[in-house]
Amino acid sequence: MGTSRQLPNTIFGRQKALTTAKIKKDAALTRSENILSDETSARLDMGEAAYKTGRAAITIAQAAYHTAVENARPQRMLLRTFISNYFERINYHIKNGKMLAAVRAYYELGVTNKRIPKLTSDALMLAAAAMVLSGDILRMNAVGIEMTEPTIAEFTAILDTAKPCIVAVSTAETALNTAIENLKKQIPEIRDLLQHVWDEVDMHYSLSTAIARRGFGRLWGMRFMSTGLPSVVTGTCKDEFGVPMGGIKVRIMGSSHSTISDELGNFSLNTSLYDDLELVATYGNYEDNITDFFKEDGIATAVDVVMEKKVV
């Protein structure tokens, strides 16, 4: 049995703790009613504002990234189709004797390589498209047979439309990663700031009972993890469309015990932890999900998890 303060490990959790502490500080009618030192008060004002700005930057960058991905999706599919069709026509002409297998060399392919270049990423697809353009010039100079289905003019038109959209995805992804990294750089300062705020609050209420100190502490954004009676945390893992997901690894942060959701998405975890907890869910090509929840001692609790697929 025991209770300890628990610093939040999620973006939402840190913002909630900072905002709660700032609201409590700002509610003080006079300076004497503010139990925080001048230095910590100033740090709280700056830290809460900076973290909120960092979160907003991520939100904006995420929106821009998802928009770029949606805009690029049809163009990417069309370009992939045109690249595939182009090389299939090359193979068709070789098979029917209209071209020699040696023309593959113009596209940096082995003369016996009938396979279409790999198109499993944007970089590979743009490289293959550039290979088509440069190779077609060399082939035309040597063979002189114009391609159809698609023609090189049709291919170029598709590429000219698709390439900016595909490049925009990379640019937006870089901006999103930069915003995420910038927020991560704030974490050490935010953790230290919250520790100072909570230390000063604990000191102010040091003569109160442990239960009372926790109650006062929560008003300043404190989070607690406690060990008590065994109980169970249950829930269902679903994707963003509400479809149950099996095979999701689920654990409570602070515990080494984990479980896997079944084919209906259901999971069950035995734990003696309670108070402010975080459920971590991970699976393949899905974003890691960390869900904050509150649990009472010895009381079964249900936590539903929504997994979002990584955008590629």
Backbone torsions as a table, in degrees:
resi	resn	phi	psi	omega
1	MET	NA	137.5	179.4
2	GLY	172.5	160.7	180.0
3	THR	-135.1	139.4	176.9
4	SER	-140.0	151.8	175.2
5	ARG	-66.9	145.5	-174.8
6	GLN	-130.8	109.8	176.6
7	LEU	-68.6	139.5	-178.9
8	PRO	-69.5	147.9	-178.5
9	ASN	-112.9	6.1	-179.9
10	THR	-117.2	159.0	177.2
11	ILE	-59.1	-47.9	-179.6
12	PHE	-61.6	-43.2	-177.5
13	GLY	-62.8	-41.4	179.4
14	ARG	-66.2	-44.1	-180.0
15	GLN	-63.0	-40.0	-179.8
16	LYS	-63.7	-43.9	-179.6
17	ALA	-64.7	-43.5	179.6
18	LEU	-63.9	-47.3	-177.2
19	THR	-64.9	-40.7	178.6
20	THR	-60.8	-45.1	179.7
21	ALA	-64.5	-42.2	-179.0
22	LYS	-66.4	-42.2	178.2
23	ILE	-59.9	-42.4	179.5
24	LYS	-64.9	-42.4	179.0
25	LYS	-64.6	-45.7	-177.0
26	ASP	-68.7	-18.6	180.0
27	ALA	-76.7	-13.9	179.5
28	ALA	-64.7	128.3	-177.1
29	LEU	-74.8	-31.2	179.3
30	THR	-132.2	162.6	179.6
31	ARG	-60.6	-33.4	-178.9
32	SER	-68.1	-23.5	179.8
33	GLU	-82.8	-12.8	176.7
34	ASN	-84.7	112.9	-173.6
35	ILE	-80.6	-4.3	178.3
36	LEU	-86.7	150.4	176.2
37	SER	-68.1	162.0	178.5
38	ASP	-59.2	-42.2	-178.1
39	GLU	-63.5	-46.7	-179.2
40	THR	-67.9	-36.6	177.6
41	SER	-60.7	-45.5	179.8
42	ALA	-65.0	-40.8	178.1
43	ARG	-63.3	-38.2	-179.6
44	LEU	-65.1	-43.2	179.0
45	ASP	-60.2	-47.6	-177.4
46	MET	-70.6	-41.9	-177.5
47	GLY	-66.7	-41.8	179.6
48	GLU	-65.5	-40.8	179.7
49	ALA	-67.4	-43.0	-178.8
50	ALA	-65.2	-40.4	-179.0
51	TYR	-69.2	-38.2	177.9
52	LYS	-63.8	-39.7	177.8
53	THR	-64.7	-41.2	178.6
54	GLY	-63.8	-40.4	176.6
55	ARG	-63.9	-42.0	180.0
56	ALA	-63.0	-38.3	178.9
57	ALA	-62.3	-39.0	177.8
58	ILE	-66.7	-43.1	180.0
59	THR	-59.6	-45.5	179.6
60	ILE	-64.3	-43.2	-179.1
61	ALA	-66.9	-36.6	177.0
62	GLN	-63.6	-43.6	179.2
63	ALA	-62.0	-43.0	179.6
64	ALA	-65.4	-38.5	-179.6
65	TYR	-66.6	-47.5	-179.6
66	HIS	-64.4	-36.9	176.3
67	THR	-63.1	-43.9	179.2
68	ALA	-62.8	-40.7	179.5
69	VAL	-63.5	-44.6	179.8
70	GLU	-64.6	-40.0	178.9
71	ASN	-66.1	-34.3	-175.9
72	ALA	-82.4	-22.9	-172.7
73	ARG	-55.6	-53.3	-179.5
74	PRO	-66.3	-35.3	179.4
75	GLN	-67.8	-37.9	178.2
76	ARG	-64.0	-45.1	-179.8
77	MET	-62.4	-41.3	-179.3
78	LEU	-67.0	-42.4	179.1
79	LEU	-64.3	-42.2	178.2
80	ARG	-59.6	-41.0	179.2
81	THR	-64.1	-42.9	-178.9
82	PHE	-67.1	-38.8	177.3
83	ILE	-63.5	-47.1	179.7
84	SER	-59.8	-46.1	-179.1
85	ASN	-62.5	-38.5	-179.2
86	TYR	-61.0	-50.0	-178.1
87	PHE	-71.0	-29.2	174.2
88	GLU	-65.3	-36.6	176.3
89	ARG	-67.2	-37.7	175.5
90	ILE	-59.0	-48.5	179.4
91	ASN	-62.3	-37.2	179.3
92	TYR	-62.8	-45.5	-179.3
93	HIS	-67.1	-35.9	177.1
94	ILE	-66.0	-44.1	-179.1
95	LYS	-62.4	-34.6	-177.7
96	ASN	-94.2	9.1	173.6
97	GLY	78.9	9.7	178.6
98	LYS	-81.9	-20.0	176.6
99	MET	-136.7	153.8	173.6
100	LEU	-86.7	152.4	179.2
101	ALA	-59.8	-20.7	-178.5
102	ALA	-63.2	-19.8	-179.0
103	VAL	-63.7	-20.7	179.1
104	ARG	-61.6	-27.5	-179.5
105	ALA	-63.4	-28.5	178.4
106	TYR	-64.0	-21.4	-179.1
107	TYR	-105.1	18.6	178.7
108	GLU	61.8	32.7	177.2
109	LEU	-112.8	150.9	172.9
110	GLY	-65.5	145.5	-174.3
111	VAL	-63.4	-21.4	178.5
112	THR	-99.8	3.5	-176.0
113	ASN	-85.3	100.7	179.9
114	LYS	-86.6	-6.8	-175.7
115	ARG	-75.5	147.0	173.6
116	ILE	-74.6	139.7	179.1
117	PRO	-53.7	150.9	-179.9
118	LYS	-62.9	135.2	-178.7
119	LEU	-126.7	36.4	-172.3
120	THR	-85.1	-2.5	177.0
121	SER	-147.4	163.1	178.3
122	ASP	-61.3	-40.2	-179.2
123	ALA	-62.5	-44.4	179.7
124	LEU	-66.8	-36.6	-178.9
125	MET	-68.4	-43.0	178.6
126	LEU	-67.2	-34.3	177.1
127	ALA	-66.1	-39.5	178.6
128	ALA	-67.0	-37.8	178.1
129	ALA	-64.5	-42.0	176.8
130	ALA	-63.9	-34.9	177.8
131	MET	-63.9	-37.9	177.6
132	VAL	-62.4	-47.9	-176.3
133	LEU	-64.5	-49.0	-179.0
134	SER	-68.6	-40.1	-179.2
135	GLY	-67.5	-34.3	-178.7
136	ASP	-67.1	-36.6	177.0
137	ILE	-62.7	-46.7	179.7
138	LEU	-63.8	-42.7	-178.8
139	ARG	-66.2	-41.6	179.5
140	MET	-63.3	-39.2	178.5
141	ASN	-64.6	-30.3	-177.0
142	ALA	-94.3	-38.6	-172.6
143	VAL	-107.7	-42.9	177.1
144	GLY	81.4	11.1	178.5
145	ILE	-95.8	119.7	179.1
146	GLU	-76.8	141.5	-179.4
147	MET	-81.2	149.4	172.9
148	THR	-130.4	159.4	175.7
149	GLU	52.9	53.3	11.9
150	PRO	-103.2	161.4	168.1
151	THR	-76.4	161.2	-179.5
152	ILE	-65.7	-29.7	176.8
153	ALA	-66.8	-42.0	177.3
154	GLU	-64.4	-42.4	-179.8
155	PHE	-61.7	-45.6	-178.8
156	THR	-62.5	-40.1	179.5
157	ALA	-62.9	-42.3	178.2
158	ILE	-64.8	-43.6	-179.8
159	LEU	-63.8	-42.4	-179.0
160	ASP	-62.8	-29.4	177.1
161	THR	-81.9	-40.4	-173.7
162	ALA	-77.4	-37.6	-173.1
163	LYS	-58.9	-47.3	178.4
164	PRO	-60.3	-36.0	179.1
165	CYS	-66.5	-41.7	-179.3
166	ILE	-69.1	-41.0	177.8
167	VAL	-64.3	-35.4	179.8
168	ALA	-62.0	-33.1	177.4
169	VAL	-63.6	-45.8	179.5
170	SER	-62.6	-41.8	179.2
171	THR	-63.7	-43.7	179.9
172	ALA	-67.1	-37.2	178.3
173	GLU	-65.0	-40.6	177.3
174	THR	-62.1	-42.5	178.8
175	ALA	-63.5	-39.4	178.9
176	LEU	-66.3	-46.0	179.1
177	ASN	-61.7	-37.3	177.9
178	THR	-64.4	-43.3	179.2
179	ALA	-63.1	-40.7	179.1
180	ILE	-65.2	-44.7	179.8
181	GLU	-64.2	-39.3	178.9
182	ASN	-62.4	-38.8	178.2
183	LEU	-69.7	-38.0	178.4
184	LYS	-60.0	-35.3	-179.5
185	LYS	-64.3	-21.6	179.1
186	GLN	-81.4	-15.9	-172.0
187	ILE	-56.9	-48.0	-179.9
188	PRO	-57.3	-42.4	179.1
189	GLU	-65.7	-42.3	-178.7
190	ILE	-65.6	-42.3	178.2
191	ARG	-61.9	-44.2	179.8
192	ASP	-66.4	-39.3	178.4
193	LEU	-62.1	-47.8	179.6
194	LEU	-61.8	-39.2	177.3
195	GLN	-59.3	-44.4	-179.2
196	HIS	-65.0	-43.7	178.6
197	VAL	-59.6	-49.2	-176.6
198	TRP	-67.4	-35.8	177.6
199	ASP	-62.3	-42.6	-178.6
200	GLU	-69.5	-35.1	176.5
201	VAL	-66.7	-45.1	178.1
202	ASP	-59.7	-41.9	-179.4
203	MET	-63.7	-40.5	-178.6
204	HIS	-63.6	-35.9	-177.7
205	TYR	-104.7	26.1	-173.8
206	SER	-63.3	-23.9	-179.2
207	LEU	-88.2	-4.8	178.7
208	SER	-81.6	165.9	176.9
209	THR	-69.0	162.5	-179.1
210	ALA	-59.1	-42.6	-179.9
211	ILE	-64.5	-41.8	179.6
212	ALA	-65.8	-40.7	179.6
213	ARG	-61.4	-39.3	178.3
214	ARG	-65.9	-38.6	178.7
215	GLY	-63.5	-45.3	177.3
216	PHE	-65.1	-39.2	-178.4
217	GLY	-62.0	-39.4	179.7
218	ARG	-61.5	-31.5	177.7
219	LEU	-65.8	-19.6	178.6
220	TRP	-105.4	18.9	174.7
221	GLY	87.6	6.9	179.6
222	MET	-66.1	145.8	174.4
223	ARG	-120.7	146.6	-178.1
224	PHE	-130.8	143.2	169.9
225	MET	-119.0	128.5	-176.9
226	SER	-124.5	156.0	175.0
227	THR	-112.9	127.3	-176.6
228	GLY	-147.6	-131.3	-176.4
229	LEU	-78.9	145.0	177.5
230	PRO	-64.3	142.2	175.2
231	SER	-158.4	-170.1	-173.2
232	VAL	-129.3	143.1	171.9
233	VAL	-112.1	119.8	180.0
234	THR	-117.0	168.6	177.4
235	GLY	174.5	-177.2	178.9
236	THR	-132.1	133.0	176.0
237	CYS	-95.8	127.9	177.8
238	LYS	-133.6	159.7	173.2
239	ASP	-85.1	-179.6	-174.9
240	GLU	-66.3	-12.1	178.2
241	PHE	-99.4	4.5	177.8
242	GLY	87.2	10.8	179.8
243	VAL	-86.7	126.6	179.1
244	PRO	-58.2	142.1	-177.7
245	MET	-123.1	122.1	173.4
246	GLY	-91.9	162.8	176.3
247	GLY	82.7	7.9	179.2
248	ILE	-80.2	127.7	176.3
249	LYS	-82.1	125.6	-175.2
250	VAL	-127.0	134.8	174.2
251	ARG	-150.5	162.5	175.0
252	ILE	-97.4	127.8	-179.6
253	MET	-59.9	131.4	-175.7
254	GLY	101.8	-7.9	178.2
255	SER	-121.2	144.2	178.7
256	SER	-88.1	-9.4	-177.8
257	HIS	-82.2	135.4	178.0
258	SER	-136.4	168.6	177.7
259	THR	-145.9	172.1	-179.5
260	ILE	-121.2	132.8	178.5
261	SER	-67.5	146.4	-178.7
262	ASP	-82.7	-173.6	-174.4
263	GLU	-64.1	-19.4	177.0
264	LEU	-94.9	4.5	179.3
265	GLY	85.4	0.5	-176.3
266	ASN	-81.7	145.6	175.7
267	PHE	-141.7	160.9	179.4
268	SER	-147.0	128.8	-179.4
269	LEU	-126.0	125.8	172.8
270	ASN	-85.0	134.4	-178.8
271	THR	-154.1	153.2	172.5
272	SER	-108.1	5.0	178.5
273	LEU	-81.5	148.8	174.1
274	TYR	-154.4	179.8	-173.8
275	ASP	87.4	-132.3	-174.1
276	ASP	-88.9	105.4	-174.6
277	LEU	-117.9	164.3	178.7
278	GLU	-132.3	124.7	179.5
279	LEU	-97.7	125.6	-177.8
280	VAL	-106.9	126.0	178.9
281	ALA	-124.4	130.2	-178.2
282	THR	-133.9	146.6	178.9
283	TYR	-167.7	121.3	168.8
284	GLY	29.8	-120.3	-175.5
285	ASN	-87.1	30.1	178.0
286	TYR	-113.3	150.2	177.2
287	GLU	-63.9	139.9	173.5
288	ASP	-60.6	135.1	-177.9
289	ASN	-113.3	125.2	175.1
290	ILE	-119.9	115.7	-175.5
291	THR	-111.0	120.8	174.8
292	ASP	-76.5	138.3	173.2
293	PHE	-154.0	158.0	178.8
294	PHE	-108.7	136.7	-178.2
295	LYS	-132.0	137.5	176.7
296	GLU	-88.7	158.2	-177.1
297	ASP	-63.8	122.7	174.6
298	GLY	72.7	7.5	-177.2
299	ILE	-106.1	127.1	177.3
300	ALA	-61.6	141.6	-175.8
301	THR	-135.1	141.2	177.6
302	ALA	-107.7	133.1	179.5
303	VAL	-133.1	117.5	178.3
304	ASP	-92.5	143.3	-175.6
305	VAL	-120.0	132.8	176.3
306	VAL	-115.0	116.7	-178.6
307	MET	-94.5	133.7	178.3
308	GLU	-111.6	132.0	-178.2
309	LYS	-71.7	140.9	174.9
310	LYS	-64.2	137.3	179.7
311	VAL	-85.4	125.1	179.7
312	VAL	-126.0	NA	NA
